[in-house]
Structure formats: C-alpha cells, structure tokens
C-alpha cells in the first residue's frame, strides 16, 4: 500500500448487504498494488480466525481462507485448479500432514 489507508478488504457483496440493512457504506476500490497487499493481510487475518475458531466454526473459517487463496491465485495469473494441481503433486512427492509427524532435528 503506497499510503496507509484505514479499512480492510471485504467480500464483493458486503457494500450491497450494508445498503440493504439501511446504511451507506464508505468504500473504495483498491488499485493493483494495494489489492495484493490487502489480500496478504486478509490471508493472515483468516488464518488467525481458523486458529481461534471453535469446532463448530472452523469449516466456515477455512472456507474464508480458501476464498482468499483463490483470489491470490488469480492475482498471480492462475486459477484455483492450478493451485490444487500443484498441491496434489507435492502431496504425491512429499506426502501430506495426516501422519502428524513432527520433525525435531537430525542426528
């Protein structure tokens, strides 16, 4: 962000939802550089919310996190299917995290 702006990145329909509730939102459209920076901040925000979520809330928060990942993929010239393809290949080559393995170093 070239200059510090208040506010945060929100989903596209939030202004419409606020208007339907009888209020007028104060919004603007970010330029490319600010959008990328705000997506990065949103990624951290959503990851923190996943960590803090209760068992009942965690899937909603994971969905929010994925929405940010999808937007970042587009910003970087791909779609989510490409991200999924890369994830699948890495899982085949290196495994996933289902084994719960914790590395403590080498001997």
MODELLER restraints for C-alpha pairs under 7 A, 6 or more apart:
rsr = mdl.restraints
at = mdl.atoms
rsr.add(forms.Gaussian(group=physical.xy_distance, feature=features.Distance(at['CA:1:A'], at['CA:33:A']), mean=6.30, stdev=0.5))
rsr.add(forms.Gaussian(group=physical.xy_distance, feature=features.Distance(at['CA:1:A'], at['CA:34:A']), mean=4.54, stdev=0.5))
rsr.add(forms.Gaussian(group=physical.xy_distance, feature=features.Distance(at['CA:1:A'], at['CA:37:A']), mean=6.22, stdev=0.5))
rsr.add(forms.Gaussian(group=physical.xy_distance, feature=features.Distance(at['CA:9:A'], at['CA:38:A']), mean=6.13, stdev=0.5))
rsr.add(forms.Gaussian(group=physical.xy_distance, feature=features.Distance(at['CA:9:A'], at['CA:42:A']), mean=6.95, stdev=0.5))
rsr.add(forms.Gaussian(group=physical.xy_distance, feature=features.Distance(at['CA:15:A'], at['CA:25:A']), mean=5.82, stdev=0.5))
rsr.add(forms.Gaussian(group=physical.xy_distance, feature=features.Distance(at['CA:18:A'], at['CA:24:A']), mean=6.65, stdev=0.5))
rsr.add(forms.Gaussian(group=physical.xy_distance, feature=features.Distance(at['CA:18:A'], at['CA:25:A']), mean=6.39, stdev=0.5))
rsr.add(forms.Gaussian(group=physical.xy_distance, feature=features.Distance(at['CA:19:A'], at['CA:25:A']), mean=6.99, stdev=0.5))
rsr.add(forms.Gaussian(group=physical.xy_distance, feature=features.Distance(at['CA:39:A'], at['CA:68:A']), mean=6.65, stdev=0.5))
rsr.add(forms.Gaussian(group=physical.xy_distance, feature=features.Distance(at['CA:39:A'], at['CA:72:A']), mean=6.88, stdev=0.5))
rsr.add(forms.Gaussian(group=physical.xy_distance, feature=features.Distance(at['CA:43:A'], at['CA:65:A']), mean=6.48, stdev=0.5))
rsr.add(forms.Gaussian(group=physical.xy_distance, feature=features.Distance(at['CA:43:A'], at['CA:68:A']), mean=6.09, stdev=0.5))
rsr.add(forms.Gaussian(group=physical.xy_distance, feature=features.Distance(at['CA:46:A'], at['CA:61:A']), mean=6.73, stdev=0.5))
rsr.add(forms.Gaussian(group=physical.xy_distance, feature=features.Distance(at['CA:46:A'], at['CA:64:A']), mean=6.55, stdev=0.5))
rsr.add(forms.Gaussian(group=physical.xy_distance, feature=features.Distance(at['CA:46:A'], at['CA:65:A']), mean=5.28, stdev=0.5))
rsr.add(forms.Gaussian(group=physical.xy_distance, feature=features.Distance(at['CA:47:A'], at['CA:65:A']), mean=6.46, stdev=0.5))
rsr.add(forms.Gaussian(group=physical.xy_distance, feature=features.Distance(at['CA:49:A'], at['CA:61:A']), mean=6.34, stdev=0.5))
rsr.add(forms.Gaussian(group=physical.xy_distance, feature=features.Distance(at['CA:50:A'], at['CA:58:A']), mean=5.78, stdev=0.5))
rsr.add(forms.Gaussian(group=physical.xy_distance, feature=features.Distance(at['CA:50:A'], at['CA:61:A']), mean=5.20, stdev=0.5))
rsr.add(forms.Gaussian(group=physical.xy_distance, feature=features.Distance(at['CA:50:A'], at['CA:62:A']), mean=6.16, stdev=0.5))
rsr.add(forms.Gaussian(group=physical.xy_distance, feature=features.Distance(at['CA:70:A'], at['CA:79:A']), mean=6.79, stdev=0.5))
rsr.add(forms.Gaussian(group=physical.xy_distance, feature=features.Distance(at['CA:70:A'], at['CA:80:A']), mean=5.37, stdev=0.5))
rsr.add(forms.Gaussian(group=physical.xy_distance, feature=features.Distance(at['CA:73:A'], at['CA:79:A']), mean=5.45, stdev=0.5))
rsr.add(forms.Gaussian(group=physical.xy_distance, feature=features.Distance(at['CA:73:A'], at['CA:80:A']), mean=6.14, stdev=0.5))
